[in-house]
Amino acid sequence: MNDYEIGLEDRQTGKRWAGENYGWQSQKSFEELYVQGKLNPAQQQIDRLISPITKPLVQAATDFYQNDPVVGPTLRMIGGGISLAFQSAPQPVQQKITEVAQLPQTAAENIAAATGLPVSLTDPFTIADVATAGSTALASRGLRQTVKTAVKSLADDVMTPPTGMVPAVAGAAPMPPVSKPRIQGGSVFMSTTSPEWTSPKAGLGSAESPQFKPAVETYKRRRAIYTEVKDDLKAAYAAGEVSPERLKKALAKIGKHEKGVMSTFPYDPEINPEAYLTDLEVSQAYRQERSGQRGVLSNLKEQFSRIDPYDVTKTQQQHHVLAKAETKPFVDTLLGLIDNGVGNDDDLVNFFVWSEKYDLYPGNVLKNLLDMGEITHTVAQKDPMALHKILDMAGLEFGGRTKAKIIKDYGLDKVTNVDELMQAYDRYLQEIAVPSRDISYKVHDWWYDKTVNTLKGKELAEFKANYSKLSDPRKIK
């Protein structure tokens, strides 16, 4: 095994060391691996674990957990779906769970190979805790720390980036831009971003192009709707018609849906339509747009609502792969620059297509929505493998602190032009959004693999049929 540092350049060939899994790569290939998150040493170790060599060991460990007379039944069938069986453990079961918790570390390594997850997440201690639904002393602070440490390794992409890419250092102030204003028709355009921060899809005049003009007009109209609604509320408060409590509650409700709508730029409605049902149903902007049109909402529900394969009595949940709450502070900063004449509509287009270089699409569009089961997404708070719990433990999700933290960590309160904003946004995409995307897909796939290895016969067929209907951005071309 080589001990070369990832990123080391061979001066004779010009190639860079991309780790044990990929060896020496050209600069272009190295940068592609970097963007895909493949240069993370922890990820490379996980990838090596799931090689065919490990399969016999994997099967042995998997068979144990599926067939064990105590641990196996803790996965209970519910309507063709899977739910953890939360139950009080009698003494014999407690004794058996204790035995599971004392299994050798090799069992954890075999399960890790089967799931593609770190050993720390698959050790018998964690599995025993899941089996008892946290009802025993095993659900301790130690477990939470174990899981937190393990998932952190999945997101540990803070490493020296390839030459020419912005350093990924969380919390650092935006780097000073190298402004390259363009001259067109005798006018100097300082607002449109410099070439190095401009997507090939965008640039001067893009906002007036047939491809983007309808989306720009839609975006401006929606912004005006939200501005009017909020201004009316504030005027009612000033006139004494609305109490402070009611104003605060109303503005919070509006803001909840505004985050998604104003983080969305629907320029490709045929391939990548707006599909987030919660906002489509409730948001003021969407409601006004379909005013007077019959059957629009019911058609949208029919098109985008799916059965939750893990619990067929419910519908699926839609996970934003690129978080709308994290995108919105960048959007607000851009709109402020545009309002002050420092940016223009071309910058708006450029911002919303920039993240596509990382296969990320902001807002409520279909390519940003990963359909998940309720238990896999948010509700299974006692399960260490619930997605949002993992993202929180990995330091990639911030709850109520999101807006303030994004502004502080990426210096948005100090941004003075669009170049600075785009540099800050690109750093965020590399540091937070790409690792979050990768973990989201890993957790999504892990739940599927675990479930199909548990079900049999009719239940398995029903689960697969429902699962196949879920929307997954990776399947949309």
Secondary structure, 3 states (H helix, E strand, C coil): CCCCCCCCECCCCCCEECCCCCCEECHHHHHHHHHCCCCCHHHHHHHHHCCHHHHHHHHHHHHHHHHCCCCHHHEEEECCEEEECCCCCCHHHHHHHHHHHCCCHHHHHHHHHHHCCCHHHHCHHHHHHHHCCCCCCCCCHHHHHHHHHHHHHHCCCCCCCCCCCCCCCCCCCCCCCCCCCEEECCEEECCCCCHHHCCCCCCCCHHHCCCCHHHHHHHHHHHHHHHHHHHHHHHHHHCCCCCHHHHHHHHHHHHHHHHHHCCCCCCCCCCCCECCHHHHHHCHHHHHHCCCCCCHHHHHHHHHCCECCCCCCCECEEEECCCHHHHHHHHHHHHHHHHCCCCCHHHHHHHHHHHHHHCCCCCCEHHHEEEECHHHHCCCCCCCCCHHHHHHHCCCCCHHHHHHHHHHHCCHHHCCCHHHHHHHHHHHHHHHHHHHHHHHHHHHHHHHHHHHCCCCHHHHHHHHHHHCCCCCHHHCC
